[in-house]
C-alpha cells in the first residue's frame, strides 16, 4: 500500500529545512566575524604611537613639593585643580597651585607671570601718569620738594645725634658729680676719724686704703674686698670698725650694713659731729684684724 503525501505538508518540510540551513550558516559566520574584529583591535593598539600613551602618564624621577620630596613619580590623572600621582612611597593628590612652575609647564598647565616690582601697581601707574602730564614748572617744584625733604631728613638725623650725645654727656656729668660727692664724704669720714686720707681718696679703688686706715684695719683687707663672699665679710667688719672710730653706736654700723639705709648712715658718718677718736685709737686696737 502506497502512502501519499499531501502537497501542503511537503511545502512545510522544505521551508523548515531551509531555515535550519540559514541558521547554521549564521552560527558559523558569527565567530569568524568576532575573531576578525579582535585582530583589527589588536592591530590598532599596535599601530597607536607611543606619544598617545605618554600624553596620559608623565614620569618624573624627582618631584619636590615644598618640603616634601617624591621619587619615581608617575602622573596618572590631570584634573583642573589637582593631579594624581604614583610614587615610590605610594600615591597622592597634589594641588596645581602647589606645583613648581616648571612642572606645571611640563604638564601643560598655564603658568602665571610674576609682576615685576616697580613696573605695576597703583603707585607706578600714578608716577607714569604724572610724568606724562608734568610740565617744567611742576618738575621744578618736585625737585625743590625733594631737596627740602632730604635736608629735613639730614636735620632730623643730626638733631637725633646731637640729642643722643647731649644725653650721654649729661649722664656722664651726673655720674661724675655722684662719684666726687662720695669721695668728699670719704674725705670727711677719714678726717673725723683722725686719719687724713690724702689724695688717694679721689682715686678709684685706691681710696679704700685710707678708709681701711681710718677704721683701724689692715691694708690686706683690700684683697678680701676683691673676692666674692669675702667682700661681704670685709664690708661688715669695716662698717663696725668705722662706726667705732667715729664714736658712733652699733646702730650706725647696723644701718650702714643694710642696703636700704646705707646711704643715710653714710651721710650721717660724714656730716655728723662726734668726739675725736684720735686719742682713743690705742683702745680700739683690740678690734683690729691683721
DRENTI-694998 format. One record per residue (C-alpha): x, y, z. Coordinates in steps of 0.25 Angstrom, whole numbers, plus 5000, padded with zeros to 4 digits. Layout:
! residues N
XYZ...
! end
This chain:
! residues 290
500050005000500650134996500550255005500350394998500850525004499950645003500650754995500450855007501250765017502350755007502450905005502550925021503650825022504450895011504351025018504750965031506050915025506351045018506251125031507151015038508251035028508151185029508351185044509451085042510151185033509951305043510451215054511751185047511951325042511851405055513151345062513951375049513451525050513751525065515251475062515351575051514951695060515951655071517051645061516651785056516651845070518051785073518651845061518051975064518751965078520051935072519952035061519652145072520852235074521552235088521352385089519852365091520152275104521252375108520252485108519352415118520452385128521752465130522852425139523852505148525052445155524952545166523752635169523952745180522652805186523052905197523752825208523252685202524052605192523552495183524352395175523952315163522752395161521752365150520552455147519352375145518252475145518252625142517052705146516752855146517152875161517952755164518852645159518852495164520252435165520852295168522252305174523252215181522452235195521052215190520052315183519652455186518752565181519452705179518852835176519252905164519553035172520652955180521352915167522652985163522553065150523452975142522652855146521352925143521852965129522352815126520952765130520252865121519652965131519753115129520853185137520453315143521553425140522053495152521853645153523253715153523453805165523353955162522653935148521253905152520253955163519554085166520854155170521554125157520354165149520154295156521654325155521554295140520354385138520954495146522254485138521354495125520654625129521754685136522154825132523454895134522854975146522354845152523754785150524454905157523454895169523654745170525154765170525154875181524154785190525154665189526354755193525554805204525154665209526554625208527054745216525954715227526454575228527854615230527454715240526654615248527854515248528754625252527754665263527654525268529154505268529254635276528254595286528854465288530254525290529654625300528854515308530154435308530954555313529854585323529954445329531454455330531354585337530354535347531254405349532454495351531754585361531254465369532654405370533254535374532254545385532554405390534054445390533754565398532954485408534054385409534954505412534154555423533954415430535554395429535754535435534754525446535354385450536654455452537354405439537454505428537354425415538254505405538054505390537754355390536354375394536054435380536654315372535654195369536054065377537254125384536254215392535954085400537354095407537154225414535754165418536354045424537354125431536354215437535554095442536854035448536853915439538053855432538253885417538153735414536653745415536753815402536953675395535853625403534953725397535253685383534853535385533353495385532753465398533953515405533653655401532353645409533053605421534053715419532953815417532253775430533553785438533953915432532553975436532653925450534053985451533854115445532654135454533454115466534554205460533554315458533054295473531654245468530754135473530554005468529254045461530054135452530854015447529553935446528854035437530154045429530153905426528653905421528553935407527254015409527854105420529354105415529354245408528654315420529654245430530854285421530354435421530254425436531654375438532154485428531454605433531054585448531954635459532654535469533754525478535154525472535554375474537054415471537354395485536654265487537254195475538054115484536854065491536254015478537453935474536753815480535753815469536853825458536953695450538253675444
! end
